[in-house]
Amino acid sequence: MLTVEKIGGTSMSQFQNVLNDIIGYPGSEGFRYGRIFVVSAYAGVTNMLLEDKKTKAPGIYQCFIKGHDYESSMDHLLKKALHINESFVEIGLDSKVCREFLEERVMQTKAYLNSMEDIVASGYIERDSIFAAARELLASIGEAHSAYNTVNILRNNGILAKFVDLTGFRDSKQLSISERIEKSFKNVNPHEEIIVATGYTKGIEGIMREYDRGYSEITFSKIATYLQADEAIIHKEYHLSSADPKIVGVDKAIVVGRTNYDVADQLADIGMEAIHPNASKPLEIAGINLRIKNTFEPNHPGTVISNDYIGPHAKIEIIAGSDKIVVLEIHDTSMVGEPGFDLEIMQRFKRYNISYIMKTTNANSISLVIWETDLDELLVSELEAEYRTVTVQEAAIVCAIGSNIAMPKILARAANALAKNEINIKCVSQSLRQVNMQFVIDRKMYVKAIICLNEDLCLGESNK
């Protein structure tokens, strides 16, 4: 059996658990070769390299593009990374060898950035191209660090292991992401040793430019499909559950168990990614099942996502959503009965590179739910100049999702659960396929809505 497995940053930071419970030791129950691990950077490292994913606090990349002292920030990163290394010495990490690898990579990165800075100063090359290259370069450091450490620890514990560095750090060859993966795995035999690959892959298209912070899952997916893995596995901090455990509590978050790729796409559309949508699609097409596991519950089978699964009994599987959205509504009495009235609106959205999450209409109004970060004041000004009334309102969206929810009364039950908790529904949407019921509500009611829907639709004895 061949599995390709991705380990997230939070799990990597607690590598003792990974070693004991996921990989194991030779001779222990569950240990086997035939496994390829694609690793993320340790928790917080990519935030230091680029910017904080949640708060947007600047990292080294932001220092570089703004002309600030990025070298001091690089020194701070090195100090932090070496501190991480020291925490793994007791489980087999060779401090001296791993220090040398990291110091050499940081030193060379500084040299590359210095050269880029000189090129930018010359004015002969477009700044955006250099900045994009710097972002790619910096992103690669975190995964190279964690992957190299992992192989070092495994070897020092008597496990045959190989480091596959997809960062192309000293490689000037012009390869696409897929070509680099194929070239790197051409002569690798995962049945003879554990393979550890970097989550970052260097390619002419730019993996950061194409997929931003979801790039490690792209690498994971491409490796799995190229090698025709029997199963793809993602090890996360939590199970894929009926609702976010951080909101409803671990004891009230039910492990989903089984679902399909359509449900995974619904989650990705509202920012709750079981897997990046550009990573799931190749797996889906190749017919490779994806298993989501909790690193800290290794004996639990987790949740399997497959192509054709439909729940044997009608039920809501997941309550999810976001409180980081806005509703943009266009009201104009001239739209009633007018074919293609919203075509120009959609063309404007495309010009501003905005994708909507949800769209509802009536005779005179079109409401579009978009990410708050995508809201562009210039777009709003254009729409206000063209249409009678344009309203922008902060809001939240909550969704009831499942592979088999096409049943009477469930929409009414969800609406009633919100009403009983004094939560007003501003917009509602459900397509004919009936895998996702979406409700737009007041932002301040988001947490309460997730809790009450999870209790009523997922924790109840049935959905009847």
C-alpha positions in Angstrom: 0.0 0.0 0.0 1.2 3.5 -0.9 0.0 6.5 1.0 0.9 10.2 0.6 0.3 12.0 3.9 0.4 15.7 4.7 1.3 16.9 8.2 0.2 20.4 9.2 2.3 23.0 11.1 0.6 22.5 14.5 1.2 18.8 14.3 4.8 19.3 13.2 5.5 21.5 16.2 4.6 18.6 18.4 6.8 16.1 16.5 7.0 13.7 19.4 3.4 12.8 18.8 4.0 12.5 15.0 7.0 10.2 15.6 5.2 8.1 18.2 1.7 7.9 16.8 1.8 8.6 13.1 5.1 7.3 11.8 6.1 4.9 14.6 9.3 3.0 15.1 10.7 -0.1 13.3 9.1 -3.2 14.8 6.2 -1.3 16.4 2.6 -1.9 15.5 1.5 0.1 12.5 5.0 1.0 11.3 5.6 0.4 7.6 7.4 1.8 4.6 5.3 2.8 1.5 4.6 6.2 3.0 5.4 9.7 1.7 5.1 12.6 4.1 4.6 16.1 2.8 5.4 18.5 5.7 4.4 22.1 6.5 6.6 24.5 8.3 6.5 24.5 12.1 3.6 26.5 13.5 4.2 30.3 13.2 7.3 30.1 11.0 5.6 31.0 7.7 3.9 33.9 9.5 7.3 35.1 10.4 8.6 34.7 6.9 5.6 36.3 5.1 2.9 37.9 7.3 0.5 36.6 10.0 -2.2 34.7 8.2 -4.9 36.0 10.6 -3.8 39.4 11.8 -1.7 40.3 8.7 1.1 41.5 11.0 4.1 42.0 8.8 6.9 39.4 8.5 10.2 39.3 6.7 8.6 39.6 3.2 6.8 42.8 4.2 10.1 44.2 5.6 11.8 43.5 2.3 9.2 45.1 0.0 9.0 48.2 2.2 12.8 48.6 2.4 13.0 48.0 6.1 15.7 46.0 7.9 14.9 42.5 6.8 18.3 41.1 7.7 17.6 41.7 11.4 14.3 40.0 10.9 16.1 37.0 9.3 18.4 36.8 12.3 15.4 36.7 14.6 13.8 34.0 12.5 17.1 31.9 12.7 17.1 32.3 16.4 13.5 31.1 16.6 14.1 28.2 14.3 17.2 27.1 16.2 15.1 27.2 19.4 12.6 24.9 17.7 15.5 22.5 16.8 16.6 22.3 20.5 13.1 21.1 21.5 13.6 18.0 19.4 17.1 17.0 20.6 15.7 14.6 23.1 13.9 12.6 20.3 16.9 12.3 18.1 17.6 15.6 16.3 21.3 16.2 15.7 21.6 19.8 16.8 24.9 20.5 15.0 24.0 19.0 11.6 20.6 20.7 11.5 22.0 24.0 12.7 24.5 24.0 9.8 21.8 23.3 7.3 19.6 26.1 8.6 22.4 28.6 8.9 23.6 28.0 5.4 20.0 28.3 4.0 19.4 31.6 5.9 22.8 33.0 4.9 22.2 32.2 1.2 18.6 33.7 1.4 20.1 36.9 2.7 22.5 37.0 -0.3 19.6 36.4 -2.7 17.5 39.1 -1.1 20.5 41.5 -1.2 20.9 40.9 -5.0 17.1 41.4 -5.5 17.3 44.6 -3.6 20.1 45.9 -5.9 18.1 44.9 -9.0 15.0 46.7 -7.7 17.2 49.8 -7.0 18.5 49.7 -10.6 15.0 50.3 -12.0 15.5 48.1 -15.0 13.2 45.3 -13.9 9.6 45.5 -12.8 9.4 45.6 -9.0 6.4 43.3 -8.7 8.3 40.5 -10.5 11.2 40.7 -8.0 8.8 40.9 -5.0 7.0 37.8 -6.2 10.3 35.9 -6.5 11.2 37.1 -3.0 8.0 35.8 -1.6 8.5 32.4 -3.2 12.1 32.2 -1.9 11.1 33.1 1.7 8.1 30.7 1.7 10.4 27.8 0.9 12.5 28.1 4.0 9.9 26.9 6.5 9.2 23.6 4.8 12.9 23.0 4.0 13.6 23.4 7.7 10.9 21.0 9.0 11.5 18.4 6.3 15.3 18.3 6.8 14.8 18.0 10.6 12.2 15.2 10.1 14.6 13.1 8.1 17.4 13.7 10.5 15.3 12.6 13.5 14.0 9.5 11.6 17.4 8.3 10.7 18.7 8.8 14.2 15.8 6.5 15.3 16.9 3.7 13.0 14.3 4.5 10.3 15.4 4.5 6.6 14.4 8.0 5.4 15.0 10.2 2.4 14.8 14.0 2.1 13.1 15.2 -1.1 13.8 18.9 -1.4 11.3 20.4 -3.9 12.3 24.0 -3.1 14.9 24.0 -5.9 17.0 26.3 -3.7 20.1 26.1 -5.8 18.5 24.8 -9.0 18.2 27.3 -11.9 16.3 24.8 -14.1 13.1 26.2 -15.5 10.6 23.5 -14.4 6.9 23.6 -13.8 5.6 22.5 -10.4 4.5 19.1 -11.9 7.8 18.6 -13.8 9.8 19.2 -10.6 7.8 16.7 -8.7 8.0 14.1 -11.4 11.8 14.7 -11.7 12.3 14.5 -8.0 10.3 11.3 -7.5 11.5 9.5 -10.7 14.2 7.4 -8.9 12.6 7.3 -5.4 11.4 4.0 -3.9 9.0 4.8 -1.0 8.7 1.0 -0.2 12.3 0.9 0.9 12.4 4.1 3.0 10.2 6.8 4.4 10.1 9.8 2.0 9.8 13.3 3.5 9.1 16.0 1.0 8.9 19.8 1.4 5.4 21.3 1.2 6.8 24.1 -1.0 7.6 23.2 -4.6 9.5 25.6 -6.9 7.9 26.1 -10.3 8.0 28.6 -13.1 4.3 29.4 -12.5 5.0 30.3 -8.8 3.2 28.1 -6.3 2.7 31.1 -3.9 1.5 33.3 -6.8 -1.0 30.7 -7.9 -2.2 29.2 -4.5 -0.9 31.5 -1.8 -0.8 29.9 1.7 -2.5 26.7 0.4 0.6 25.7 -1.5 1.6 22.7 0.7 -1.7 20.9 -0.1 -1.1 21.5 -3.8 2.3 19.7 -3.5 0.6 16.9 -1.5 -2.1 16.5 -4.1 0.3 16.5 -7.1 2.6 13.9 -5.5 -0.4 11.6 -4.7 -1.8 11.8 -8.2 1.6 11.4 -9.9 2.4 8.3 -7.9 -1.2 7.0 -8.0 -1.4 6.6 -4.3 -3.8 4.2 -2.7 -4.9 6.8 -0.3 -4.1 10.5 0.5 -4.1 11.5 4.2 -4.1 14.8 5.9 -3.1 14.9 9.6 -4.6 17.9 11.4 -5.0 19.4 14.8 -8.7 18.5 14.9 -11.0 16.0 13.2 -13.3 17.1 10.4 -16.3 17.6 12.6 -19.9 18.7 12.6 -18.8 22.1 13.7 -15.7 24.0 14.7 -14.6 22.5 18.1 -13.2 25.9 19.1 -16.7 27.3 18.9 -19.0 24.4 20.1 -16.5 22.6 22.3 -14.7 19.3 21.5 -17.4 17.3 23.3 -20.1 18.6 21.0 -18.2 18.4 17.7 -19.1 15.0 16.1 -16.6 13.4 13.8 -18.1 13.4 10.3 -16.7 9.9 9.4 -17.6 9.8 5.7 -18.5 12.4 3.1 -17.8 13.3 -0.5 -15.7 15.8 -2.5 -18.8 17.9 -3.2 -19.1 18.6 0.5 -15.4 19.4 0.7 -15.9 22.0 -2.1 -18.8 23.6 -0.2 -16.5 23.9 2.9 -13.7 25.4 0.8 -16.1 28.0 -0.7 -16.7 29.5 2.8 -13.1 29.3 3.9 -13.4 26.2 6.1 -11.0 24.0 4.0 -10.8 20.3 4.7 -8.4 20.7 1.7 -7.6 23.4 -0.8 -10.1 23.1 -3.7 -7.3 23.2 -6.2 -5.8 20.2 -4.4 -8.9 18.2 -4.0 -10.0 18.3 -7.6 -7.0 16.2 -9.0 -7.6 13.7 -6.2 -11.3 13.5 -7.1 -10.6 13.1 -10.8 -8.0 10.4 -10.1 -10.4 8.5 -7.8 -8.1 8.7 -4.8 -9.8 8.8 -1.4 -8.8 11.5 1.0 -8.7 10.7 4.8 -8.7 13.5 7.3 -7.1 12.4 10.6 -6.5 14.0 14.0 -2.8 13.8 14.9 -3.6 13.5 18.5 -6.1 10.6 18.2 -4.0 8.2 16.0 -6.2 5.2 16.6 -9.3 7.0 15.3 -10.0 6.3 11.6 -10.9 9.9 11.0 -13.1 11.0 8.0 -12.9 9.6 4.5 -13.8 11.8 1.6 -14.6 10.0 -1.7 -16.2 10.6 -5.0 -19.4 8.8 -4.8 -20.3 8.6 -1.1 -23.9 9.5 -0.3 -25.0 9.2 3.3 -27.3 6.2 3.8 -29.6 8.3 6.0 -30.6 11.9 5.4 -28.7 14.2 7.8 -26.8 17.4 8.2 -23.1 16.5 8.4 -21.4 19.9 9.0 -22.4 23.3 10.3 -19.8 25.9 9.0 -19.6 29.5 8.1 -17.7 32.8 8.4 -18.1 36.1 10.1 -15.7 37.8 7.7 -18.2 38.6 4.9 -20.2 41.5 3.6 -23.5 41.6 1.6 -23.4 43.9 -1.4 -26.9 44.6 -2.6 -28.0 46.4 -5.8 -31.6 47.6 -5.9 -33.0 49.0 -9.1 -36.6 49.0 -10.3 -35.6 48.7 -13.9 -34.2 45.2 -13.5 -37.6 43.5 -13.3 -38.2 41.3 -16.3 -35.0 42.5 -18.0 -33.0 39.6 -19.4 -29.3 39.6 -18.5 -29.6 42.6 -16.2 -26.9 41.2 -13.9 -24.4 40.5 -16.7 -22.7 43.9 -16.4 -22.6 43.5 -12.6 -20.8 40.1 -13.0 -18.4 41.6 -15.5 -17.5 44.3 -13.0 -16.9 41.6 -10.4 -14.6 39.8 -12.8 -12.6 42.9 -13.6 -12.0 43.4 -9.9 -11.2 39.7 -9.5 -14.0 39.2 -7.0 -15.7 35.8 -6.6 -19.0 35.8 -4.7 -19.9 33.1 -2.1 -23.7 33.4 -2.4 -26.1 35.2 -4.7 -29.8 35.8 -4.2 -32.3 37.8 -6.3 -35.8 39.1 -6.4 -37.7 41.3 -8.9 -35.7 44.5 -8.1 -32.7 43.4 -6.1 -29.6 41.3 -6.3 -27.7 40.5 -3.1 -24.1 39.2 -3.4 -22.1 37.8 -0.4 -18.4 38.3 -0.7 -15.3 38.2 1.5 -14.9 41.4 3.4 -11.2 41.6 2.3 -12.4 41.6 -1.4 -14.6 44.6 -1.0 -13.3 47.4 -3.2 -14.4 51.0 -2.7 -13.8 51.7 -6.4 -16.2 48.9 -7.4 -18.8 50.2 -5.0 -18.4 53.7 -6.4 -18.9 52.4 -10.0 -22.1 50.5 -8.9 -23.5 53.5 -7.1 -23.0 55.6 -10.3 -24.9 53.0 -12.4 -27.7 51.8 -10.2 -30.4 53.3 -8.0 -29.4 52.0 -4.6 -26.3 50.1 -3.5 -26.0 48.9 0.0 -23.0 47.3 1.7 -23.5 45.6 5.1 -21.2 43.6 7.3 -22.7 40.2 8.1 -21.9 36.5 8.7 -22.9 33.4 6.8 -23.8 30.0 8.4 -24.3 26.8 6.3 -25.9 23.4 6.9 -24.1 21.0 4.7 -24.4 17.3 3.9 -24.1 14.6 1.2 -27.7 13.7 1.7 -30.0 16.5 2.9 -32.7 16.4 0.3 -35.5 15.9 2.7 -38.7 17.6 3.8 -38.7 20.0 6.8 -34.9 20.3 7.2 -34.8 23.9 5.8 -37.7 24.8 8.0 -36.0 23.1 11.0 -32.8 25.1 10.4 -34.7 28.4 10.1 -36.7 27.6 13.2 -33.5 26.8 15.2 -32.3 30.3 14.3 -35.6 31.9 15.0 -35.9 30.3 18.5 -32.5 31.9 19.3 -33.6 35.4 18.1 -31.4 35.2 15.0 -32.8 37.0 12.0 -32.1 35.6 8.6 -31.2 38.4 6.1 -30.7 36.1 3.0 -31.1 32.4 2.3 -30.0 30.2 -0.5 -30.2 26.5 -1.5 -29.6 25.1 -4.9 -31.5 22.2 -6.6 -28.7 19.8 -5.8 -29.4 20.3 -2.0 -26.0 19.8 -0.4 -25.7 23.3 1.2 -28.3 25.6 2.9 -26.8 29.1 3.4 -28.1 31.7 5.8 -26.8 35.3 6.1 -27.2 36.7 9.6 -26.0 39.6 11.8 -22.3 39.2 12.3 -22.6 39.5 16.1 -24.9 36.4 16.1 -22.4 34.1 14.3 -21.1 32.1 17.2 -24.6 31.6 18.7 -25.9 30.5 15.3 -23.1 27.8 14.9 -23.8 26.5 18.3 -27.6 26.3 18.0 -27.6 24.8 14.5 -25.0 22.2 15.6 -27.1 21.3 18.7 -30.4 21.1 16.8 -29.4 19.6 13.4 -26.3 17.5 14.3 -26.6 16.5 18.0 -30.3 15.7 17.8 -31.5 12.1 17.6 -32.4 12.5 14.0 -33.0 15.1 11.3 -36.6 14.1 10.8 
